[in-house]
């Protein structure tokens, strides 16, 4: 019996000791926080334990998912606007022949208006992660019609840029472009031959031209030979033929015949630019005029003998130009946009009249100095370019041949 009481007593002491240990483990003094365990305290928002931390983790994962998989406003609007334009014009592609139809010659304002009309009809949800807000709010805040019109101008310029690059790439690989490149190569060969043999007999000049750009040469033709052979020919008018008959010199060339030969080559350069979408310019030099041009012509001499009155020289005295090989035009790129011809004209006049150190929003000091130097050495016209436009600004009187040559070389530029 005593043994049983001892066993039950020992068992009770064990139970009392466990309870004491449990109480002491849950009670932590103010100065002994190192061995304590945090006691559950109900939060103000009703979340139990680590539920707030778990909810924050879930929200962070959801935000990360939407940030990676869902577009922002700019990206979503870009997709909407591109879809509108591609439905109207067709996708931008470099495959020849695919980009044809209503947008081949469409203006910027036409595409801009269509994109706006297309967006106004789009009332679908733009950002899916905010679809709940859309359903709960009146007026449809989360739609393409509400958020995307301000992005139309930016995306339209991007679309036009891609479209232009695709057009140029398809042009440069077209059969017509390859033909025009061969034609220009033959024309460049005949250009040098025409300048070298310009004062020879017509038969010799035609024979040389036929060998270099005749019908048997890739890109050459009989028409090309004829154009170079007749360039600058004084017999282009009735008085020229009369001059030839009087002087009995059927091979005589008119004044500035070298510029006429340059103009023929410039026309072939322009044909290649139009076919290939390139911007190649023929930068020729100023040729010296014939020193005998101020002398009376054979026709004037014959007329003076018939009537007994001398004809005065009609040409102005020839001024020697020490920079005879200087180009008649110069290209200048503006740092800011030039929206019209008058702005480009005023910019050129300011660059030529002001000191090169004058502050200019369109040109650097080096550009202004180069323009002034070129003007002093014989440059007669400046080709002014900005990011999208090109202007022809003459600063001196040009001959008819020079005007024709500039017009053919820069056919895509704006002139007054």
C-alpha positions, 0 to 999 in steps of 0.5 A: 500500500505504501508503495502505491501511494509513493507511485501516485505521489510521484506521478502528481509531482510530475504533472505539477512540474509540467504545468509550472514549466508551461506557465514559466515558458509563457511568462517573460519578464521585461528584462528577459526577452531573449528566452521568450516566445511572442504571445498572440495578440488580436490585430485591429483588422481581424487577421490572425497570426501571420495572415497579414504577411501571407496576404502581403506576399500574395499581393506582391506575387499578383503585382509581379505577375501583372507587371510581367504578363500584362501591358502598361497603358503605353504598350497596350495603346501601341498595340491598339493603334498599330492594329487600327493602322494595319487593318486600314493599310496592311501590315508593314512588310519588306516583301515587294508588292505587299504594301499597295492599296489605299495607304501607298499615297496616304497622307499623315492627316488621313491616317491620323483621323482614321486612327482616332475614329478607330479608337473611338469605337473601341470601348473594350477593357484596355488593361485586364488587371483593372477590369473590376474598377471598370465594371464598378465605375460609370463612364468606362475609364479603362478603355482604349477610347479614353486612354489612347488618343493622346498616343496616336501622334507618337505611334503614327510617326513610328508607323510611318517610319517603319513603313518608309523603311520597308518601302525603301528596302523593297525598292532597293531590291526591286528589278527596276532599281537594279536596272536604274543602277546599271543605267547610272553606271553607264551614264557615268562612263559616258559623262567622263567620255563626253567631257573628254571628247566634247570638242572633237568631231561628232563622229568621233564623239558618237563612236566613243560614247557608243563604246562606253554606253551604247546599246551593247553595254549593260544599262546603256542605250542609243538614247543615252548616246544621243543625249550626251552627244547633243548636250550643249550643242549650239545647234539646239535652236535656229540661230545655232544652226545658222551659226554653224552654217556660217562658220562651217563648224558643225561640231561647235559647242555652245557656252557652258556645254560642260554644265549641260553634260552634267545636267544629263548625268543628273537626270539619270541620277534622279531616275535611279533615286526615284526607283531605288529610294536612295538620296544620291547627289551628283556633286559636280564642279563649276566649269570655266567658260569659254574665253572666246565667248565675249568675241563676236560670233561668226553670225554677227561678223557676217551680218556686220559685213553685210550691213557695215555696222559692228555688233557689240559683244553681248556677253559680260566680261569674264571674271577669273575665278580662283576657285573654279573647281568649287561646287555650285551647291552645298548641303546643310543639315539643320539642328531644329525643324524647319516647317516652311520655305521662309524659315529655311530662307531666313536661316540661310540669310542669317548664317551668311550675314552674321558672324559665325560666333553668333548663337543660332538655334539651327546651325553650329558655328562651324556650319555657319563658317563653312557656309560663308566660306563656300559662298565666297568661293562660288557656291550659288545654292544651299540645300537645307535639310531637317529630319523630314524636309529639304529646301533649295535656297539660291543665294546667287544667280544661276545659269539655266543649265545650273538651275536645271541640274540642281532641279534634277539632282534634288527633285524631292526638295522644296523650291520657291 
